[in-house]
Amino acid sequence: MSFHLANINIARFRYEPEDPRLGDFVDNLALINGLGETSEGFVWRLKDDTGNAMALRVYDDPRIIVNMSVWTSLETLQAFAYRTEHVQFFRRWLEWFAPHAEPALALWWVPAGHIPDGREGRDRL
């Protein structure tokens, strides 16, 4: 049996999603999501009909956003996260999001073909 790497990370906005201080983040979601989807090793990411997951609620707090994805390996996820334009936005994380007191990232192996849901990701955190 082969396995893929599932990833969840959450973040809590410092401001309401419509706040102009979040503009660079919100305005570049499609760009970064598209970059991820075309990256080597990409399998799946959580999204709704708008193409992102900002409106999906895994937590009661409406400022908490969830990013979940599945990759063929840790190396391909790392290449996307740290060796593409994504890293420029990652470096600005504290401009847009509040620091966490609880874990905000989890990685786990899933059987190839398995698509995790929000509850599974939340349980992994």
C-alpha positions, -999 to +999 in steps of 0.1 A: +000+000+000+013+035-008+008+065+014+005+103+009+012+131+033-018+150+047-013+185+061-035+208+081-026+242+093-049+268+109-045+305+115-066+331+133-069+364+115-058+395+135-087+414+118-120+408+102-116+391+068-128+423+050-103+445+067-079+462+042-049+452+063-055+416+051-057+427+015-023+413+003-032+379+018-068+378+005-058+392-029-031+366-035-050+335-024-059+324-059-022+329-070-008+309-042-034+282-043-029+278-081+008+276-075+003+248-050-021+229-073+005+230-102+034+220-079+050+186-082+036+162-057+003+180-052-027+157-048-056+176-032-065+207-011-096+217+008-117+243-010-152+254-016-170+266-047-150+299-046-117+280-050-105+286-014-114+275+021-118+308+039-156+304+043-153+267+055-157+264+092-139+237+111-139+258+143-166+280+158-144+311+157-151+327+123-116+342+122-099+308+122-092+297+087-081+262+077-057+250+051-056+213+044-038+195+016-024+161+005+010+156-011+029+127-025+057+132+000+072+155+026+098+167+001+072+179-024+053+198+003+085+214+015+095+224-020+061+242-025+061+258+010+097+270+011+111+271-025+083+289-043+066+323-041+046+309-012+075+315+011+072+353+006+037+352+021+047+328+048+073+353+060+045+379+064+024+355+086+025+377+117+011+407+098-021+389+092-025+362+119-023+361+157+002+338+174-011+304+185-011+290+220-022+256+207-007+235+179-015+250+145+001+224+121-001+187+118+012+162+092+002+126+089+003+097+065-029+086+047-034+058+023-031+070-013-065+080-025-078+090+010-091+126+013-093+138+049-121+160+061-121+189+084-129+168+115-100+144+108-076+174+104-089+190+136-084+157+155-048+155+142-041+189+157 
